[in-house]
Amino acid sequence: MSTNEPITAAGVEGPDRERYSRQMLFAPIGPEGQEKLLRSRVAIVGMGALGTVLSNHMVRGGVGYVRLIDRDFVERSNLQRQMLYDEADASGSAPKAEAGAARLRAANSSVVIEPVVADLNPVNAEELLSDVHLILDGTDNFSVRFLINDISVKHGIPWIYGGAVSSRGVSMTVIPGTTPCLRCMFGQAPAQGTAETCDTAGVIGPIIHTVASHQAAEAFKLLTGAEEALNRRMVHWDLWYNHYSAIDVTKARKADCPCCGLEQYDYLDALHEEETIQTLCGRNSVQIQPLQPGTLSLPEWAARLEKAGRVELNPFLLKLHLEGDLTLVLFPDGRMIVQGTDDPVAAKSLYSRYIGM
């Protein structure tokens, strides 16, 4: 869709005028820019550390429609840096998209917030991302980022890349047809297990806020039409060791880039069975996504599985605790996360044994 296509939204009147008054006093936004934000649609992919900060900025700043996409549920190790969640979310295994949406609605009830508990993959990516004006990267997975990049280029939708690990962070704004895309810069996703993650190298909270706040500022520039103010660099930070660098990427577009040059959408077109099994790096877990999502009744499956081990059930997921520190986490669409192994073959065997799909 066109990035200028509006959605129906009320003007900045009444309580909303007071709500956004300080933001409208900032001259580059003003009342006109605030109106544009109210008519904007944004998708945030990943509601972990970056996503919680990004969604806070978008919702509190008055973006009219915000879609929150995340496949995961809250765990206690998230609470140090994922600012929307609390101990009750972790103990109840609340899906991040749903828990985040509840907190954000309490902050701004005038914004439309759509939580989507799903794994972004080649099957659903166009449905979830092609009807917005901007895509924000809150993921921790390069394959998903390259999938976002394919959608961005194919549909002409800007997106803002961001990543953080340890005390380091990076961000870059991608505008199809104007800037280099992610494949111009990196070629392809790194092999699984070769890149550091928060689970292997750790992460401090301040770098999350630095990167996500930079992404959010770029988002406001794009959504209010202030493209002349955009940062045309790939920005790097290391907050612990006081390093900062910004690489000019204005001349980095490649005519032979597989994505934006040759219009080959390799990650979007990856509909092979092997793409549905993914080791979650650093988490000793494997995710299995069926090619054809189903509609499972979790209470019925809880009754079926209760003889196999200890079952936990909430409205969004089912956990089956097995011997040997193995846990199967089943979602209504048939997706499963097998915790306690990083062996895809073993995970697939467990999926087939207990779910048989």
C-alpha positions in Angstrom: 0.0 0.0 0.0 1.1 3.6 -0.4 2.9 5.0 2.6 0.7 8.0 2.4 -2.6 6.2 2.6 -4.5 7.5 5.6 -6.8 5.7 8.1 -9.9 7.2 9.7 -9.0 8.9 12.9 -10.3 11.7 15.0 -8.5 15.0 15.0 -6.4 16.4 17.9 -9.3 17.6 19.9 -10.5 17.6 23.6 -8.5 15.4 25.9 -6.1 14.3 23.1 -5.1 17.9 22.6 -3.9 18.0 26.2 -2.4 14.5 26.0 -0.1 15.5 23.0 0.3 19.1 23.9 4.1 18.9 24.7 4.7 16.9 21.6 2.8 19.4 19.5 4.8 22.3 21.0 7.9 20.7 19.3 7.9 22.8 16.1 8.9 20.0 13.7 5.8 18.0 14.7 3.2 20.6 15.7 -0.5 20.0 15.3 -0.2 19.1 11.6 2.4 16.4 12.4 0.3 15.1 15.3 -2.7 14.7 12.9 -0.5 12.6 10.6 0.6 10.4 13.5 -3.1 9.8 14.4 -3.7 8.7 10.8 -0.7 6.4 10.7 -0.5 2.6 10.9 2.6 0.9 12.3 3.5 -2.8 12.8 6.1 -3.8 15.4 7.7 -7.2 14.8 8.9 -8.5 18.1 7.7 -7.5 21.6 10.9 -8.2 23.5 13.3 -5.6 24.7 13.3 -3.3 21.7 9.6 -3.9 20.9 8.4 -2.8 24.4 10.2 0.5 24.1 9.1 1.0 20.5 5.5 0.3 21.3 5.6 2.6 24.3 6.8 5.5 22.1 4.3 4.8 19.3 1.3 4.4 21.5 2.1 7.3 23.9 3.0 9.5 20.9 -0.4 9.0 19.3 0.2 6.7 16.3 -3.4 5.8 15.5 -3.0 2.1 14.9 -0.3 -0.2 16.2 0.0 -3.9 15.5 2.1 -5.9 17.9 3.5 -9.2 16.5 5.3 -11.7 18.7 5.4 -15.5 19.0 6.7 -15.7 22.5 5.5 -15.6 26.1 6.9 -13.7 29.1 9.7 -15.4 31.1 11.3 -14.2 34.3 14.6 -13.5 32.5 12.8 -10.9 30.3 11.9 -8.6 33.2 15.4 -7.0 33.5 15.0 -5.2 30.2 11.5 -5.7 28.7 9.8 -2.8 30.3 6.1 -3.6 29.7 6.0 -6.8 31.7 5.9 -7.8 35.4 6.3 -10.9 37.6 2.6 -11.8 37.1 3.1 -11.9 33.4 6.1 -14.2 33.8 4.5 -16.6 36.3 1.4 -16.8 34.1 3.4 -17.3 30.9 1.4 -14.4 29.3 2.0 -14.0 25.5 4.1 -10.9 25.1 1.8 -9.4 22.4 -1.3 -9.7 24.7 0.4 -8.6 27.9 2.0 -5.6 26.1 -1.3 -4.6 24.5 -3.0 -4.6 27.9 -0.4 -2.2 29.4 -0.4 0.0 26.4 -4.2 0.4 26.3 -4.0 1.5 29.9 -1.6 4.2 28.8 -3.6 5.4 25.8 -7.1 4.1 25.1 -7.6 6.3 22.0 -5.0 4.3 20.0 -6.1 1.1 18.2 -3.8 -1.7 19.4 -3.9 -5.1 17.7 -1.9 -7.9 19.4 -1.0 -10.8 17.2 0.4 -13.9 18.9 2.2 -15.5 15.9 5.5 -16.3 14.5 6.2 -14.0 11.5 7.0 -16.3 8.6 6.7 -16.4 4.8 3.1 -17.7 5.0 1.7 -14.8 7.1 4.2 -12.0 6.5 2.3 -10.2 3.7 -1.0 -10.4 5.5 0.5 -8.9 8.7 2.8 -6.3 7.2 1.5 -5.1 3.8 -1.3 -2.8 5.2 0.8 -0.5 7.3 2.8 2.7 6.6 5.9 1.7 8.6 7.4 -1.5 10.0 9.6 -1.4 13.1 12.1 -4.1 13.9 12.0 -5.4 17.5 13.3 -8.9 16.6 16.4 -10.8 17.6 16.5 -12.8 14.4 18.3 -12.0 11.2 16.1 -14.3 9.1 13.0 -12.5 10.2 14.7 -9.1 9.5 15.5 -10.3 5.9 11.8 -11.3 5.6 10.8 -7.9 6.7 13.2 -6.4 4.2 11.5 -8.5 1.4 8.1 -7.2 2.4 9.4 -3.6 2.6 10.9 -3.6 -0.8 8.1 -5.6 -2.5 5.4 -3.3 -1.1 7.3 0.0 -0.9 6.9 0.2 2.9 9.7 1.8 4.9 11.2 -0.1 7.9 13.7 0.7 10.6 16.2 -1.9 11.5 17.5 -2.1 15.1 19.6 -4.6 17.1 21.2 -4.7 20.5 23.4 -7.2 22.4 25.8 -6.8 25.3 26.3 -3.0 25.5 26.3 -2.6 21.7 23.5 -1.5 19.4 22.9 -0.6 15.7 20.1 1.0 13.7 19.4 1.9 10.1 16.4 3.3 8.3 15.4 1.6 5.1 13.3 3.5 2.5 12.6 1.4 -0.6 13.9 3.0 -3.8 15.9 5.6 -1.8 18.2 4.0 0.6 20.1 0.7 0.5 18.1 -2.3 1.8 19.3 -4.7 4.4 20.6 -7.2 1.7 22.6 -4.4 0.1 24.4 -4.1 3.5 24.7 -7.7 4.7 24.0 -9.9 1.7 22.3 -12.7 3.6 21.5 -13.7 7.1 24.4 -15.1 9.2 24.5 -18.8 9.8 22.5 -19.8 12.8 24.6 -19.9 16.0 27.4 -17.6 14.6 26.0 -14.3 15.9 26.0 -13.2 19.6 22.6 -13.1 21.3 21.3 -11.7 24.6 21.3 -15.3 25.8 25.0 -15.9 25.0 26.6 -12.4 25.5 24.1 -10.8 27.9 22.6 -7.3 27.5 22.2 -4.2 29.6 19.0 -2.2 29.6 20.3 1.2 28.6 21.5 0.0 25.1 17.9 -1.2 24.5 16.5 2.3 25.2 19.2 4.0 23.1 18.6 1.9 20.0 14.8 1.8 20.3 14.5 5.5 21.0 16.6 6.2 17.9 14.3 4.0 15.9 11.2 5.8 17.3 12.6 9.2 16.5 13.2 8.1 12.9 9.6 6.7 12.9 8.2 10.0 13.9 10.1 11.7 11.1 8.8 9.3 8.5 5.2 9.4 9.7 5.1 13.2 9.9 6.6 13.6 6.5 10.0 15.0 7.7 12.1 12.8 5.5 14.7 15.6 5.2 15.5 15.1 8.9 16.2 11.4 8.6 19.5 10.0 9.6 21.1 8.6 6.4 23.7 6.6 8.3 23.9 3.2 9.9 24.5 4.1 13.5 26.5 2.0 16.0 26.8 2.5 19.8 28.7 0.8 22.6 27.5 2.5 25.8 29.9 0.6 28.1 33.1 1.5 26.2 31.9 4.9 25.1 32.1 4.2 21.4 29.8 5.8 18.8 30.1 5.6 15.0 27.8 6.5 12.0 28.5 5.1 8.6 27.2 7.0 5.6 25.1 4.5 3.5 23.7 6.9 0.9 25.9 5.4 -1.8 25.6 1.8 -0.6 22.7 0.7 -2.8 23.7 -2.1 -5.1 22.2 -2.5 -8.6 22.8 -6.3 -8.3 21.3 -6.6 -4.8 19.1 -9.7 -4.9 16.2 -7.9 -3.2 16.0 -4.2 -4.2 18.0 -4.6 -7.4 16.8 -7.9 -8.9 13.5 -8.1 -7.1 14.2 -11.6 -5.8 12.4 -12.1 -2.5 14.2 -15.2 -1.3 13.1 -15.0 2.3 9.5 -14.3 1.5 9.4 -17.2 -1.0 11.1 -19.7 1.3 8.0 -21.9 1.7 9.9 -25.2 2.1 9.3 -27.5 5.0 12.7 -27.0 6.5 12.0 -23.4 7.0 9.3 -24.3 9.6 11.8 -25.7 12.1 14.0 -23.2 13.8 16.4 -23.4 16.7 16.0 -20.5 19.0 19.6 -19.5 19.4 20.9 -19.4 23.0 17.6 -20.6 24.5 18.0 -24.4 24.2 14.7 -24.4 22.4 13.3 -25.3 19.0 10.3 -23.8 17.4 8.1 -25.9 15.0 5.6 -24.1 12.8 3.2 -26.2 10.7 3.0 -25.3 7.0 -0.8 -25.0 7.4 -1.7 -23.3 10.7 -4.6 -25.0 12.4 -7.2 -24.0 15.1 -6.6 -26.1 18.2 -8.8 -26.2 21.3 -6.2 -25.9 24.0 -8.6 -27.2 26.7 -9.2 -30.3 24.6 -5.5 -30.8 24.1 -4.9 -30.3 27.8 -7.3 -33.2 28.5 -5.5 -35.3 26.0 -2.0 -34.6 27.3 -2.6 -34.7 31.0 -1.5 -38.3 31.3 1.8 -37.5 29.6 3.0 -35.0 32.2 2.2 -31.9 34.1 0.0 -29.5 32.1 -0.3 -25.7 32.5 -3.0 -23.9 30.6 -4.0 -20.3 30.0 -6.2 -18.8 27.2 -3.2 -18.4 24.9 -1.0 -21.4 25.3 -0.5 -24.9 26.8 2.6 -26.1 28.6 3.3 -29.8 28.9 6.2 -30.6 31.3 7.9 -33.9 30.6 10.7 -35.8 32.2 14.3 -34.7 31.6 13.6 -31.0 31.8 11.6 -31.0 28.5 8.7 -28.7 28.1 6.4 -28.5 25.1 4.6 -25.1 24.6 1.6 -25.4 22.3 -0.2 -22.5 20.7 -3.7 -22.5 19.2 -2.4 -22.3 15.6 -0.4 -25.6 16.1 2.9 -23.9 16.6 5.1 -25.4 19.3 8.2 -24.4 21.2 10.2 -27.4 22.5 12.2 -26.2 25.5 15.1 -28.3 26.8 16.8 -29.2 23.5 18.4 -27.5 20.6 18.2 -30.6 18.4 15.6 -30.1 15.6 15.3 -33.8 14.9 14.5 -34.5 18.6 12.1 -31.6 18.7 10.3 -32.8 15.5 10.1 -36.3 17.1 8.5 -34.9 20.2 6.1 -32.8 18.1 5.0 -35.9 16.1 4.7 -38.1 19.2 2.4 -35.8 21.2 0.7 -33.7 18.5 0.8 -36.0 15.5 0.4 -33.2 12.9 
